[in-house]
């Protein structure tokens, strides 16, 4: 595995019955289990691999509300508040630092789009600072680029992917939640259209409700139960550098062709924004028409397409399985795709071109992960009409790490029939299959 995450111990014995089973122990599933345990409910958090082994341990580590899709903004603002509370509440370091988020651009048209977003966001209670050309240059000291302006959000921050989800899952355990890793959920036990339990590779756990937070694997899991969820799994590449000077007073920076986060180990996590690989596979072919609006947006120009073994295996493949036999989730415990070397090289090139001080910086490691991407880039959090007692929380489109705490609260409320704390219509599961128009994605 190309990443390092904090490891947790499992609960000793498979529990027979709980109130809620959470499937998937990434940041969203761990946060959901934690919120359910805070309510005093019995909960089992089940993971086919290890906590944060896939995208929750592979993302950039950005924690921001700035430049979110406006549908996400209430969830993002709440999550930012919770990120600031969780260290003390759980009694563990998530690696979160409220060190600010800086966007700069050379393009006046892009700056105008940001300003238009700002006007709408301010009406929703969000506050950040628009930067003039001189202010952007001042914040980007040492940069050789002439900036048109930028955005600065001092309340946004960064966190360590290898620390955050494990700390939250451990917090759930401390409140009585059960944790089972290397234990795949093969499917749901359903009677009269309602969840009665989940079938794991170790046996049945009875429950009153289940939450599916399976990331890239969620769509394949749901298809086994007759539910269509159009999702594209995009391979994103990132890298970490050797220790290097701190040149910008911001935890996260989007510059000219690179995204940068300061790490606690003294290096940086770097990526090329928006670029990735789509593997051509049955899932993508089936749902291609749902991504028509995305293909018209600028994000499509940054993607590459290829054939791989995932055509026959993995989260994008087709086919069914029996719950008393080995499932696809056991065949691949942890998706660990190879990083794109050209993106690693390009990220370093773009950074050094902007900041000559980084010339000679080393690459300490690189990795890739699958980003579960919805057709409109808005999360899927809701209750599918086909199965009562099931809540789905997936399709976060690369935003799940930052939104994790808020998504966990929302999923816990939906699983227990509590009133949601945010408006959920834009997140509903069936919006891609009920005839509704799919909106053009806003890629910030």
N, C-alpha and C positions, 0 to 999 in steps of 0.2 A: 504494500500500500504506500502511495507516494505522499501521504499526509500523516501528521501526528496529531492524535486527539487524546485527551485525558480518558483513562479507562475506568470503568465502574464494575463493581461486583454485582452479580445477579442475586435475586431472591432465591432461597434454597430449594423450594418445592413448587411445582406448578399448582396454582390456586384453582379450586373447582368452580367458584362462583364469585363474581364481582358485580358492582353496579354498572361500570363502563369499562370496556376494553379499548385502548388506544393502539392502533396499528401503525407503527412507524415511529422511531425515536430520533428524528431530526429535531430541529429547533421548534417547529410547530407542534409535533406530537409530544415532545417533552414539556412544552409550555401548557398544552392542553391537559396533560396528566397532572401537572403541578396545580393548575387552577381547579381541577376536579377534586384533588386531594384537599385543597384549601377549603372547599365546600363541605368537607367531611364525608365525601363519598369514597367507596372502595373502588380502586382502579388498578388495572393491569396495563403496563406499558410494554409492548412486545415489538421486538426488532429482529429482522431476519439476519442482520449482521451485527454491528456494534453501534452504540449511540454516536451520532454525528459521523458515521463512516462514509456517508455519501455527500450530497451537496451541502449539507449544513456544516460540514467540516472543510469544504473546498471553496466556499465563496470568498469574495474579496474582504469581508469583514466590515463593510460600510454599514453604519446605522444612521439613517437619515429620514427626514420628512420632506426636505427640500426637493423640489422638482418631481414630486410624485404625481401620478395620474390623480386627478381631483376626486375620483371615486375612492381611491386608496387613502387620501389625505387624513380623514378622521381616524382611521385605523393606525396610520403612521404617527400621528401626533400623540395618540394614546400610548402607543408602543414606546415612543421616546420617553414619555414620563415613566413608564414601567422599567425601562432599561436603567434609569437613574435610581430606582428603588430596590432592584432585585439583589444587588450585592449584599446590602445590609439585611434584607428580609430573609435571604437564604443562608447568609453567613458564609459566602464563598465568592471568590473573584471570578467574574465572567470575562475579565479583560476589557470591560467597557470603560472608555474615557470620553468625557464630553469635550472633545477637542476641536469641534467645528468642522464644517464641510464647505469647501471652496470650489466653485465652478468658474472657469475663465474661458473666454472665447476670442478668436480673431475675427469672427463673422458678425457684423452688425445685425444681420437678419436673425441669426440665432439669439442674439441678445434681445432683440425685439420680442421674440417668442417667449423668452424667459420673463420679460417684463409683463407680457399679457397674462402669463400664468400667475405672476405675483399679484396682479390686481384681483384675480379670482380667488387666490389662496388667502389674501388678506380678508376678504369678505367672509371666509370660513374660520377666521381666527388665527391663521398662521402668520408669523412675522419673521422676515429675514431682511438682509440688506442688499440693495442693488449697488454695484460698484461702478464708478466711472473708470475711464481708461487709466487715469493717474492712480486711482485707488487699487485697481487690479495690478498695475505694475509694482506698486508698493508692497502688496501682499506676496507677489511672486518675485521677490528679490533674488537676484542671481539668474533669472530666466532671460534668455536671449530673444524671446518672442515679443512682438509688439501686440499687446492685447487691446481689444475693443472695449472690454468691460467684463463684468462678472456678477456672480451672486455669492453671498457669504451668509451662512447660517451658523451662529455661534452655539446654538443649542443642540445641533446634531453632533454625531461622534463616530466612534469606531469601537470594535470589540474583536476578541480573538476567537475565530471559529472553532479551534480545537479545545477551547475552554468553556464556551457559553452553554451549548446544549447539554454537555455532561454535567455542568453545575446545576442547571435547572432540573435535569432528570434526578440528580442526587437530592435536590430539594424536595422533589415529589416523593422519593423513597423515604426521606426523613419524616414525611407526613403520613407514611403508611402505605404508599403505593408499591405495588409489586413490579419488578423489572425482570424481563427475560430477554437476553440477547442470544444471537445464533439460534433463534426459534422463529421460524417463518409461520405466518398465518396463511393457511392454504385457502381459506374461504369462510363465508358466513354460514351459520346454522340458522335457517329461516323457516318459520312456520306461519302459515296464513298471511304471508307478506310482511312479517315482522321479525326483526332480529331476536333470536333466542340465545345466541352464543357465537363463538368463533372456533373454527377448527384449526388447531396449530399442529405442527409436526410432532408435538409431544402429547397431543390429545385435545379434548374439548374443554373450553372454558365457557361456562354459562354466564350470560350477562343480560342486562335490560337494554343496553344501548352500546353501539360501537362507533368509534371515530376513525375514519381512514385518513391518515396523514402520510401517505406512502410516497410522496414526491413523484419521481419519474415512473414509478411502478403502479401508481394509482389507477391509471386508465386501463391497464391490462387486468388488474384485479377486478375492476368494476365490470368489464366486458364479460368476465366469467359468470356474472350475475345478471347479464342482460341489460346493463346500463351503458350507454354511449357517452363518453366524455372526450371530446376532441382536444388533444394535447400534442404538442410537438416537443420532443426531448432534444434540446440543443446542447452540443458539447462545447463548453467554454473552457478556455485555458488561462491559467494564472501562474505566477512565479513568485518566489521570495528571493530577496537579494541577501548578500552578505552585509554585515553592519556598515552603515554609511551615515554621513552627517545629516542632521535635521535642518533642512534648508527653507521650509515653509512653515509658518505658524498655523498649521491646520492639520487635523488628523487625516483628512481625506481630501484629495485634489483631483479634479478632472481638468487635464490640460490639452495640449495639441497632440491628440492621437494616443493618449495614455491615461490610465486611472491609477492613482497612487494612494496607498494607505501606510501610515507609519505603524510599525509593529513594536510590541513590547520587547522583542529581542534585539532591537537596535537596527534592524533592516527594514525593508519595505516589501509590501505585497503590490505587485504591478500587473496590469492586464491591458489589453487593447479593447476599449469599450465597444460592445455590440457585435463583435466578431465571434464566429463559432462555426460548428459543423453540424449539419443535419444528416443523419444516416437514413438512406432510403430503405424503408422497411414497410411491412403490411400496415402497421398502424398509421404511418404518415400518408400512405396511399389512400387509405380509407377516408381519412379526415382532411385531405388536401383542399377540398372545396371550401372548408370552413376557414381556411387561412388566406382566402383570396384578398381580403382587405389588408392583411399583413404584408402580402407579397407586393402590394402597391406602395407600401410605406418604405421609408428609407432603411429600415432594419434589414429588409430582404437583400439589399445590395451588399451587405457585409457578411453574408452566410455562404458557406461552401456546402456541396452535397456529395455524398459518396455512398458506395455499397460496402457493407461490412458483415461480419458474422452475426450482428444483431438482426439481420433479416430473418434468421432462423431461431434466434435465442435472445433472451433479454427482454427489457420492458416494451420494446417496439414490435415484438414478434406476435404471431397469431397462434391460435390453438387453445384447446381446453385441457383440463386435467381433473383427476379424481382427488377428493379430499383425503383419501386414505393412502395416497401414493405421493411420491416426490413431486413437488411443484416447481415452477420456474424460479420461485423466490429462494429455494434451497440450492438450485443449481448455480446461481450467482449470488453469493452472500453480499458482496460489495462490488458495485460497478467502479472500476478503476481504469478508465480509458487513458490512453497515452496522450500527453499534451502535444499540441501542434508546435513544432520547433520554429516554424516561420513566425508564429505569433509571439513566442518567447523572444526571438531576435528582434522583431519589430517593436515590441514594448521597450526593450533596452535602447534600441536606436532612437526612438522618439523621445525617451526621457533624457538621454545624453545630448541630443540635439537642442533640447530646451534648456537643460541645466548642465553645462560643460563640467561642473564640479564633480559630476558622477562618472566621468570618463574612467574606465577601468573597473567599474563596479562589477562584482561577481554575482553569478546566479547560484544560489545555494540549493535550489530545488525548483521543480516545476511539476504541475499536475493538471488534470482536467476533471470535469464533473458534468453530470447531466442536469440541465436546467429545465424543469417542467414548465412549459410555456403555453399559456392559453391563447386563443385566437385574437383576443382584444388586449392582452397583457394585463388583465385584471384578475385577481385571485378568484378561485372557486371555493366558496365556503357556504355550505348549505345542506339541506336535507333533500335527497333525491325523492321524487314522488313514487318511484317504483318500490322502495323498501322502507317501511316504517322502522324507526329506531336507529337509522344509519345517518351519520353526519360525515360529510366529505370536506376536507380542508387541504387543497392542493392547487396546482397551476399558478404558483406565485411568481413565475416569470422572472426569476432572478432577484426578487424582492423579499423572499421569505425570511431571510435571516433578520433583517431589520424589523419586519412586521411580526416576527414570531410571538412576542409576548401578547400583542393585541389579538392576533389570530388565535392564540391559545385560549384567551378569555372568551372570544366569540364562539369558537367551536365548543367550549365547555357549556356555554349558555344554550346553544342549539341542541346539544346532546341531552340536556336536562329540562328542556322546554321552558327555560327562563326567557324573559324579554331581552332581546339582543341590545347591547349598549350602543350600537351604530346601525344605520340603515343598511339592509342586506340585499336589497333588490338587485343591485349591480353585480353581486357575488353569486347569485343563485346557480345551482348545478345545471338546471335544464335550459338555461338561456340560449345554448347553442343548438338545441334540438327541438325547441318549441315553436319555431317559425319566426322568432324575433330577429330583427336585423342585427348583424354583428358590426360593431363600431370600428372605425379605423383606429388601430393602436396608436397611443401617444408614447413615443420613445424619448425619454428625457435623458 
